[in-house]
Amino acid sequence: MNAHYFQHVPFEGLGSMEVWLREAGYETGVTRWYSGDFPPDPAEIDLLIVMGGPMSVNDENIYPWLVAEKAYIRRWILADRPLLGVCLGAQLIASSLGARVYPNAVKEIGWFPVTAVTPLPEQAFRFPPEQTVFHWHGETFDLPPGAIHLARSAGCEHQAFQIGRYVIGLQFHLETTPETVAALITHCRNELISAPYVQDEATLLAAPPEAYRAINTLMARLLTHITSRFENPHAALS
């Protein structure tokens, strides 16, 4: 089985997902859009993961590759194949389907809870009633047409959604490890401006091991959900 991920900056990688993919038997490839890479033929991939980044999906004049990336994502979604979007990745999924992406009323940076939306249809992934997760985002999105709303927070209504059976977008970061938090702080420290949903550097780094263990376990459950239900990984793309 082949997994592939889209990377937008060098410091936002797979985090805990790298371990899950290896243990699940996936060979993993990457398209580094910022380096001018081109993605492989979709028929060669069984699972696509779209990572985060500090840019906006609306910055096509600055990052022209966003146009090609959105087209690729839209084609993938229409084939109803396993796809996970994280933060910018979730925004790219929404934008690729015509939904609006725009600045959220507040920035969310730090460890804050999300709550599950209920009731949900049978095929939907179910989050715990409340789970503290790691956030680092300033934008949000309207739900794409037909999306199932999965989770919300006090600072942001649209925290997670699902499309069809195998496509999930997360505004937050379940893949976070102590190393990925440190990398985000190193490269994006200028965003740590005091605000209701922005924690300081010391608080970001003080999370105990069980906080990471909880979100990484939830990420593993989510990945299992979108991959184990997929019966035909090589379905023809539209």
TANOR-V159392 format. One record per pair of residues at least 24 apart in sequence whose ideal C-beta (glycine too) atoms are under 10 Angstrom apart, sorted by the first residue. I is the first residue (numbers start at 1). J is the second residue. D is the distance in whole Angstrom. If there is no record, write none. Layout:
{{I	J	D} {I	J	D}}
This chain:
{{1	25	6} {1	26	5} {1	27	7} {1	28	10} {1	45	9} {1	46	5} {1	47	7} {1	227	8} {1	233	7} {2	26	7} {2	27	5} {2	28	8} {2	29	7} {2	40	9} {2	44	6} {2	45	5} {2	46	5} {2	47	8} {2	48	10} {2	233	9} {3	27	7} {3	28	5} {3	29	8} {3	30	10} {3	45	7} {3	46	7} {3	47	4} {3	48	8} {3	49	7} {3	82	9} {3	84	10} {3	223	9} {3	227	9} {4	28	7} {4	29	5} {4	30	7} {4	31	7} {4	39	7} {4	40	7} {4	42	9} {4	44	8} {4	45	5} {4	46	9} {4	47	7} {4	48	6} {4	49	7} {4	50	10} {5	29	8} {5	30	5} {5	31	8} {5	32	10} {5	45	10} {5	47	9} {5	48	7} {5	49	4} {5	50	7} {5	51	6} {5	84	9} {5	86	9} {5	89	9} {6	30	8} {6	31	5} {6	32	8} {6	33	6} {6	37	9} {6	39	7} {6	48	7} {6	49	7} {6	50	5} {6	51	6} {6	53	9} {6	65	10} {6	69	6} {6	72	8} {6	73	8} {6	85	9} {6	88	9} {6	89	7} {6	92	8} {7	31	7} {7	32	5} {7	33	7} {7	34	7} {7	35	9} {7	37	9} {7	49	10} {7	50	9} {7	51	5} {7	52	9} {7	53	8} {8	32	8} {8	33	6} {8	34	6} {8	50	9} {8	51	6} {8	52	7} {8	53	3} {8	54	8} {8	55	7} {8	63	8} {8	65	9} {8	66	9} {8	69	9} {8	87	10} {8	88	6} {8	89	9} {8	92	9} {9	33	9} {9	34	6} {9	51	9} {9	52	8} {9	53	5} {9	54	6} {9	55	8} {9	88	9} {9	183	10} {9	184	10} {9	187	7} {9	188	9} {10	34	7} {10	35	9} {10	183	9} {10	187	9} {11	52	10} {11	53	9} {11	54	9} {11	179	10} {11	180	8} {11	182	10} {11	183	4} {11	184	7} {11	185	10} {11	186	7} {11	187	5} {11	188	9} {12	51	5} {12	52	5} {12	53	6} {12	54	8} {12	86	8} {12	87	8} {12	88	8} {12	89	10} {12	136	9} {12	173	9} {12	175	9} {12	180	7} {12	183	8} {12	184	8} {12	187	9} {12	188	10} {13	51	7} {13	52	10} {13	175	9} {13	177	10} {13	179	9} {13	180	7} {13	183	8} {14	49	7} {14	51	7} {14	86	9} {14	175	6} {14	177	10} {14	180	9} {15	51	9} {15	86	9} {15	134	10} {15	173	7} {15	174	9} {15	175	3} {15	176	6} {15	177	5} {15	178	10} {15	179	8} {15	180	5} {15	181	9} {15	183	10} {15	212	9} {15	215	10} {15	216	8} {15	219	8} {16	173	10} {16	174	8} {16	175	5} {16	176	7} {16	177	6} {16	180	9} {16	212	8} {16	213	9} {16	215	8} {16	216	4} {16	217	9} {16	219	6} {16	220	8} {16	223	10} {17	49	7} {17	51	9} {17	84	8} {17	86	9} {17	174	9} {17	175	5} {17	177	10} {17	216	9} {17	219	6} {17	220	8} {17	222	10} {17	223	7} {18	175	9} {18	177	9} {19	175	10} {19	177	9} {19	216	8} {19	220	9} {20	175	9} {20	216	8} {20	217	10} {20	219	7} {20	220	5} {20	221	10} {20	222	10} {20	223	6} {20	224	8} {20	227	10} {21	47	8} {21	49	9} {21	223	8} {21	227	10} {23	220	9} {24	220	9} {24	223	8} {24	224	8} {24	227	7} {24	228	10} {26	223	10} {26	227	9} {31	65	9} {31	69	8} {31	72	9} {33	63	8} {33	64	10} {33	65	5} {33	66	8} {33	68	8} {33	69	6} {34	63	8} {34	65	8} {35	65	10} {36	65	8} {37	65	9} {38	65	9} {38	68	8} {38	72	10} {39	68	8} {39	69	8} {39	72	6} {39	73	10} {39	76	10} {41	237	9} {42	72	7} {42	75	7} {42	76	6} {42	79	8} {42	81	8} {42	234	10} {42	236	10} {42	237	5} {43	79	10} {43	233	10} {43	234	6} {43	235	9} {43	236	8} {43	237	7} {44	234	9} {45	76	9} {45	81	8} {45	82	9} {45	83	10} {45	233	9} {45	234	9} {46	81	8} {46	82	7} {46	227	8} {46	230	8} {46	233	4} {46	234	8} {47	81	8} {47	82	5} {47	83	8} {47	84	8} {47	166	9} {47	223	8} {47	226	8} {47	227	6} {47	230	8} {47	233	8} {48	72	9} {48	73	8} {48	76	6} {48	77	10} {48	81	7} {48	82	7} {48	83	5} {48	84	8} {48	85	9} {48	89	10} {48	167	9} {49	82	9} {49	83	8} {49	84	5} {49	85	8} {49	86	7} {49	89	7} {49	175	9} {49	223	9} {50	76	9} {50	83	7} {50	84	7} {50	85	4} {50	86	7} {50	87	9} {50	88	8} {50	89	3} {50	90	8} {50	91	9} {50	92	6} {50	93	7} {50	96	10} {50	169	9} {51	84	9} {51	85	8} {51	86	6} {51	87	8} {51	88	7} {51	89	6} {51	92	10} {51	173	10} {51	175	9} {52	85	9} {52	86	5} {52	87	4} {52	88	4} {52	89	6} {52	90	9} {52	91	9} {52	92	10} {52	136	8} {52	137	8} {52	170	10} {52	171	10} {52	172	10} {52	173	7} {52	175	9} {52	180	10} {52	184	9} {53	86	10} {53	87	8} {53	88	4} {53	89	8} {53	91	10} {53	92	9} {54	87	10} {54	88	8} {54	136	9} {54	137	10} {54	138	9} {54	184	9} {54	187	8} {54	188	6} {54	191	8} {55	88	7} {55	91	10} {55	139	10} {56	88	8} {56	91	8} {56	95	9} {56	101	7} {56	102	9} {56	103	9} {56	138	9} {56	139	6} {57	88	7} {57	89	10} {57	90	10} {57	91	5} {57	92	5} {57	93	10} {57	94	8} {57	95	4} {57	96	9} {57	99	10} {57	101	5} {57	102	10} {57	139	8} {57	141	8} {58	91	9} {58	95	8} {58	100	9} {58	101	6} {58	102	8} {58	139	9} {60	95	10} {66	92	8} {66	95	9} {66	96	10} {69	95	10} {69	96	8} {70	95	6} {70	96	4} {70	97	9} {71	96	7} {72	96	8} {72	237	10} {73	97	9} {73	167	9} {74	98	9} {74	238	9} {75	237	6} {75	238	6} {76	166	10} {76	167	8} {76	237	7} {76	238	10} {77	144	9} {77	163	6} {77	164	8} {77	166	9} {77	167	6} {77	238	10} {78	163	10} {78	164	9} {78	237	7} {78	238	5} {79	164	10} {79	166	9} {79	167	10} {79	232	10} {79	234	10} {79	235	5} {79	236	7} {79	237	5} {79	238	6} {80	163	8} {80	164	5} {80	165	6} {80	166	6} {80	167	7} {80	230	9} {80	232	9} {80	235	7} {80	238	10} {81	164	9} {81	165	10} {81	166	6} {81	167	8} {81	226	9} {81	230	7} {81	232	9} {81	233	7} {81	234	9} {81	235	6} {81	237	8} {82	165	9} {82	166	4} {82	167	8} {82	168	9} {82	223	9} {82	225	9} {82	226	5} {82	227	5} {82	228	9} {82	229	8} {82	230	5} {82	233	8} {83	163	8} {83	164	9} {83	166	7} {83	167	5} {83	168	7} {83	169	9} {83	226	8} {84	166	9} {84	167	8} {84	168	6} {84	169	8} {84	170	7} {84	174	10} {84	175	9} {84	219	9} {84	222	7} {84	223	7} {84	226	6} {84	227	10} {85	161	9} {85	163	10} {85	167	8} {85	168	7} {85	169	4} {85	170	7} {85	171	9} {86	168	10} {86	169	8} {86	170	5} {86	171	9} {86	172	8} {86	173	6} {86	174	8} {86	175	7} {86	176	10} {86	219	9} {87	135	8} {87	136	7} {87	137	5} {87	139	9} {87	169	9} {87	170	7} {87	171	6} {87	172	7} {87	173	6} {87	175	10} {88	137	8} {88	139	8} {88	171	10} {89	168	10} {89	169	7} {89	170	8} {89	171	10} {90	137	9} {90	140	10} {90	141	7} {90	158	9} {90	159	9} {90	160	8} {90	161	7} {90	168	8} {90	169	3} {90	170	6} {90	171	6} {90	172	9} {91	137	8} {91	139	6} {91	140	8} {91	141	5} {91	158	10} {91	169	8} {91	171	8} {92	141	10} {92	169	9} {93	141	9} {93	144	7} {93	147	9} {93	161	8} {93	163	7} {93	167	7} {93	168	9} {93	169	5} {93	170	10} {94	140	9} {94	141	4} {94	142	7} {94	143	7} {94	144	5} {94	147	8} {94	158	8} {94	161	8} {94	163	9} {94	169	7} {94	171	10} {95	141	7} {95	142	10} {95	144	9} {96	144	8} {97	141	10} {97	143	10} {97	144	4} {97	145	7} {97	146	8} {97	147	8} {97	163	8} {97	167	10} {98	142	9} {98	144	7} {98	145	7} {99	141	5} {99	142	5} {99	143	7} {99	144	4} {99	145	8} {99	147	8} {99	158	9} {99	161	10} {100	140	9} {100	141	7} {100	142	5} {100	143	10} {100	144	10} {101	139	6} {101	140	7} {101	141	5} {101	142	8} {102	139	6} {102	140	7} {102	141	7} {102	142	8} {103	138	6} {103	139	6} {103	140	8} {104	137	7} {104	138	6} {104	139	6} {104	140	4} {104	141	9} {104	155	7} {104	156	5} {104	157	9} {104	158	9} {104	171	9} {104	197	9} {105	140	8} {105	155	8} {105	156	8} {105	157	10} {105	197	10} {106	138	8} {106	140	10} {106	154	9} {106	155	5} {106	156	8} {106	195	6} {106	196	6} {106	197	5} {106	198	8} {107	135	9} {107	136	9} {107	137	7} {107	138	4} {107	139	9} {107	155	8} {107	156	10} {107	191	7} {107	192	10} {107	193	8} {107	195	6} {107	196	9} {107	197	6} {107	198	6} {108	133	10} {108	134	10} {108	135	4} {108	136	8} {108	137	6} {108	138	8} {108	140	9} {108	153	7} {108	154	9} {108	155	5} {108	156	6} {108	159	9} {108	171	8} {108	172	8} {108	195	9} {108	196	9} {108	197	5} {108	198	8} {108	199	10} {109	134	9} {109	135	6} {109	136	5} {109	137	8} {109	138	8} {109	184	9} {109	185	10} {109	188	8} {109	191	6} {109	192	7} {109	193	9} {109	195	8} {109	197	7} {109	198	5} {109	199	6} {109	200	10} {109	203	10} {109	204	8} {110	134	7} {110	135	6} {110	136	8} {110	181	10} {110	192	9} {110	197	7} {110	198	6} {110	199	3} {110	200	8} {110	203	6} {110	204	6} {110	207	9} {111	135	8} {111	172	10} {111	176	9} {111	181	10} {111	199	7} {111	203	8} {111	204	7} {111	206	9} {111	207	6} {111	211	7} {111	215	9} {112	153	6} {112	154	7} {112	155	7} {112	156	9} {112	159	10} {112	172	8} {112	196	10} {112	197	6} {112	198	10} {112	199	8} {113	151	10} {113	153	7} {113	154	8} {114	150	9} {114	151	5} {114	152	7} {114	153	5} {114	154	9} {114	155	10} {114	156	9} {114	159	5} {114	160	7} {114	170	9} {114	171	8} {114	172	6} {115	151	7} {115	152	6} {115	153	7} {115	154	9} {115	159	9} {116	150	7} {116	151	6} {116	152	9} {116	159	10} {116	160	9} {117	148	8} {117	149	5} {117	150	6} {117	151	6} {117	152	6} {117	157	10} {117	158	10} {117	159	9} {117	160	8} {117	161	9} {118	150	10} {120	148	7} {120	149	9} {120	150	7} {120	162	9} {121	148	6} {121	162	9} {123	148	8} {123	162	8} {123	164	8} {123	165	5} {123	166	9} {123	225	10} {123	229	8} {124	148	5} {124	149	9} {124	150	6} {124	161	10} {124	162	5} {124	165	9} {124	168	9} {124	225	9} {125	150	6} {125	151	9} {125	160	8} {125	161	10} {125	162	6} {125	165	10} {125	168	6} {125	218	10} {125	221	8} {125	222	6} {125	224	10} {125	225	5} {125	226	8} {125	229	10} {126	150	8} {126	151	10} {126	221	9} {126	222	10} {126	225	9} {127	151	5} {127	159	9} {127	160	7} {127	170	10} {127	174	10} {127	218	7} {127	221	10} {127	222	9} {128	214	9} {128	218	7} {128	221	10} {131	172	9} {131	174	9} {131	214	7} {131	215	7} {131	218	7} {132	172	10} {132	207	9} {132	211	7} {132	214	8} {132	215	8} {133	159	8} {133	160	10} {133	170	9} {133	171	9} {133	172	4} {133	173	7} {133	174	6} {133	176	8} {133	211	9} {133	214	9} {133	215	5} {133	218	8} {133	219	10} {134	172	6} {134	173	5} {134	174	8} {134	175	9} {134	176	4} {134	177	10} {134	180	9} {134	181	7} {134	184	9} {134	204	8} {134	207	8} {134	211	8} {134	212	9} {134	215	7} {135	159	9} {135	171	7} {135	172	5} {135	173	7} {135	176	10} {135	197	8} {135	198	9} {135	199	9} {136	171	10} {136	172	8} {136	173	7} {136	176	9} {136	180	10} {136	181	9} {136	184	6} {136	185	9} {136	188	7} {136	191	8} {136	192	10} {136	198	10} {136	204	9} {137	171	6} {137	172	8} {137	173	9} {137	191	10} {138	191	7} {138	198	10} {139	171	9} {140	171	7} {141	169	8} {141	171	8} {143	169	9} {144	169	8} {150	222	10} {153	197	8} {154	196	9} {154	197	8} {155	195	10} {155	196	7} {155	197	4} {155	198	10} {156	197	8} {160	222	9} {162	225	9} {162	226	9} {165	225	9} {165	226	8} {165	229	6} {165	230	8} {165	231	9} {166	225	9} {166	226	5} {166	227	8} {166	229	7} {166	230	5} {166	231	10} {166	233	10} {167	226	8} {168	222	6} {168	223	9} {168	225	8} {168	226	6} {170	219	9} {170	222	8} {172	215	8} {173	215	8} {173	219	9} {174	212	10} {174	214	9} {174	215	5} {174	216	7} {174	217	9} {174	218	5} {174	219	4} {174	220	9} {174	221	9} {174	222	7} {174	223	9} {175	212	10} {175	215	8} {175	216	7} {175	219	5} {175	220	10} {175	223	10} {176	207	9} {176	211	9} {176	212	7} {176	215	6} {176	216	8} {176	219	9} {177	212	6} {177	215	10} {177	216	7} {178	205	8} {178	207	8} {178	209	9} {178	211	10} {178	212	7} {180	212	10} {181	205	6} {181	207	8} {181	212	9}}
